[in-house]
Amino acid sequence: MSDEDVACRYLFRVVIVGDSGVGKSNLLTRFTSAAFSHDTKSTIGVDFSDKTLTVQGEKVKAQIWDTAGQERYRGITQHYYRGATGALVVYDISSADSFDNAEFWLKEVRKHSSQEIVILLVGNKSDLEERREVETAEAQAFAEEHQVSFLETSALDNNNVSEAFTMCIEEIYRRKVAAGASSSDSDDDDDTPAPAKSKLEPSQTIKVTSTAPDEQAQAQEKQCKC
Amino acid sequence: MDGKGSVCSGDVGSGGMGSASMLASVFARLARGEVEPGPLVDVAPATEQGAGTGVETGEKAVDVGEVGGARSAPSTRKTRSVRRQHWSVPMHPPGVVRVVPAALCPRPAAADSPQAADASQAADASQAADASQAADAPQVADTPQAVVAPQVPQVPQTDEGEVDSPRSSRPVKITLHELPPEALPSALLDMSKARNQKFDALLSAPIIDLEALRALAWSGVPAVLRPQVWALLLGYAPSRADRRVGVLARKRREYVDAANTLLEAPFGSVEDAIMTQIRKDLPRTEQSLAIFRAERIQSALERILFTWAVRNPASGYVQGMNDLAATLFVTFLVPQLAIAVNDPHHQTALLLQLEDLSELNEAQLALVEADSYWCFSKMLDSIHDNFIVNLPGIYRNLDKLERLLGAMNPRLASHLAESGISMMLFAFRWMTCFLVREFPLPLAVRLWDTYVAESAFNDFHVYVCGALLLHFVDDLLEASAEELIMFLQDLPTATWTETDIEELLSKAYVAHSLYASKVGP
């Protein structure tokens, strides 16, 4: 099914969470397919995509789980937090309600993840400046208070999207790999529905089929204080 | 399965219930535009008081207060800032006067009080709002036409100036008129086809043989007959012809009354949450089809979903219900669209892409909406477990699918298991939306012919999912974990035809015969 196999040494699992309709699925599509659809349907349960990046010269594959925002699906989406090493908590800058709920999502992810998790706060729909309800400074302060990084993005305008994912993944790399993290922090794989083990041990080699060039490969180092 | 019930081709026609042949010519004239549909109220808000002319046509008063009311509406609750619009529902074209027995349109003795309550709320709101709002409220509160001439708006058209809610121009309220005539589908059915003759013979019986109809419908229903057949098989329309017209008229009125009551009452936090979620989802429901981008259609779906959700608090509104409602709605809409554009040979795929729906009159849309609501309600009755807390119906079906796959193809089952792919990863949406997301909508409708014909929506569906996996077994066995899930969440079905669907159903039928005892209930 693929014409290009790339060996990856690292596999990171990232979940995207946030209120319904803030643009989680479009962020994912923008990042993994470099596309934006105006016909994106609501996510039922969880959707999956992946992308390979190069971080500090190493191939890293990100498995990204895009979750349904509605409360009734929280039981299923929580399932995916456990093995996650990163999370994008997304709100919509034109919806104060969605920002108000960001704290809930932060707690939710931290509560259900099985390990220390790198969290990035993402204010999406930055193209809707004229309908902005959440000031950048307010979100920045919130992010600092909760010790997470923060970016505003637009999946529509392709602004900061790959930067957001890359920032999160690089920070995971920094913490888990550069710091020599053990590989024993993913022993809950029986419970997690990931298609591949999310163990971080470098020995794990995974065949991936990404045909997209790794334009993020040389992404500059960003300070990520999450 | 002979598959004569084509979705994408063939006749489509009127979709009402019943067999009053005398009405056929009237309806045909209506379709040809020779007569005006029933009195309609322009949807423009705040100007509708003047639209009360022409109310006289078989008009029944709308009681917005108590019929179907699911909750009381204390006047102290916050007033929603939505601009309410009225939607007239002529039940008959002019010249057709059907006497509706009083018993079928109950008028509570205290009919005025809810309106008075509404008016007082509106008056309160208007005091704090601008003068134009204030001017609206008393008119409605005091006018006796609010009872005898229901086309006059029952609720003040306020709220334009209010700023405390994100809602701008909706929900749109319905004003009930007489229901449209019962259509005669066979008049538009291609009777040269033996299969259509069978449908016609079954549907014309004084008491419809539902089991025979199920057997026939299993292999597909002509688009023109789907509204009738689905309404019968879902248990909404009575099988007895002599009861059908009256029952359907009553149910349609009941829906409109309930919807209006709920839309008029001030929203509490529950209603706010439901409406907010519905409004997030409808603009992303089947947007590749032009009809679902139309505001009138979205408003109708909004009323259907909101009304159902508020009346069913155990589940409320859950994402995915929009897909189910849209599928039912389009089934009821297509024949009426064909009538509206006066082309019985119009193809469904083209009708779904109609940008201009102005030919579809309010009476037709009301019929579609009310019937869709009740069929949605009937369907949800049988699958309510899929949407209540913890979604037990979904998980039960996922477990069944896992057992089924293990029985059907152990090799594929173990390949998925070894790849770490659980049923939940890819089939959660299949179970929630009954494959509406996995196929072009007309094909999903054809699939649902069979689901409707099966007595339980949930059960046979699992076997269809199993057959679907097996259809792609070669692709799946070659795929790695990531490829598997990417493939399964975006199946290459865009080019499928009805024949493919029917082959799938055949395989599902075989699987059900072979493995039902292993899979269990």
Chai-1 contact restraints between the chains, C-beta under 6 A:
chainA,res_idxA,chainB,res_idxB,connection_type,confidence,min_distance_angstrom,max_distance_angstrom,comment,restraint_id
A,M1,B,A479,contact,1.0,0.0,6.0,A-B,restraint_1
A,M1,B,E483,contact,1.0,0.0,6.0,A-B,restraint_2
A,S20,B,K280,contact,1.0,0.0,6.0,A-B,restraint_3
A,G21,B,K280,contact,1.0,0.0,6.0,A-B,restraint_4
A,D39,B,Q287,contact,1.0,0.0,6.0,A-B,restraint_5
A,D39,B,S288,contact,1.0,0.0,6.0,A-B,restraint_6
A,K41,B,R284,contact,1.0,0.0,6.0,A-B,restraint_7
A,S42,B,D281,contact,1.0,0.0,6.0,A-B,restraint_8
A,S42,B,R284,contact,1.0,0.0,6.0,A-B,restraint_9
A,S42,B,Q319,contact,1.0,0.0,6.0,A-B,restraint_10
A,I44,B,G320,contact,1.0,0.0,6.0,A-B,restraint_11
A,I44,B,R429,contact,1.0,0.0,6.0,A-B,restraint_12
A,I44,B,T432,contact,1.0,0.0,6.0,A-B,restraint_13
A,G45,B,F428,contact,1.0,0.0,6.0,A-B,restraint_14
A,G45,B,R429,contact,1.0,0.0,6.0,A-B,restraint_15
A,D47,B,Q489,contact,1.0,0.0,6.0,A-B,restraint_16
A,F48,B,I485,contact,1.0,0.0,6.0,A-B,restraint_17
A,D50,B,E482,contact,1.0,0.0,6.0,A-B,restraint_18
A,Q70,B,Q319,contact,1.0,0.0,6.0,A-B,restraint_19
A,R72,B,V318,contact,1.0,0.0,6.0,A-B,restraint_20
A,P193,B,S422,contact,1.0,0.0,6.0,A-B,restraint_21
A,P193,B,M424,contact,1.0,0.0,6.0,A-B,restraint_22
A,P193,B,L425,contact,1.0,0.0,6.0,A-B,restraint_23
A,A194,B,G420,contact,1.0,0.0,6.0,A-B,restraint_24
A,P195,B,S419,contact,1.0,0.0,6.0,A-B,restraint_25
A,P195,B,G420,contact,1.0,0.0,6.0,A-B,restraint_26
A,P195,B,I421,contact,1.0,0.0,6.0,A-B,restraint_27
A,P195,B,A481,contact,1.0,0.0,6.0,A-B,restraint_28
A,P195,B,E482,contact,1.0,0.0,6.0,A-B,restraint_29
A,P195,B,I485,contact,1.0,0.0,6.0,A-B,restraint_30
A,A196,B,A481,contact,1.0,0.0,6.0,A-B,restraint_31
A,K207,B,S480,contact,1.0,0.0,6.0,A-B,restraint_32
A,T209,B,E483,contact,1.0,0.0,6.0,A-B,restraint_33
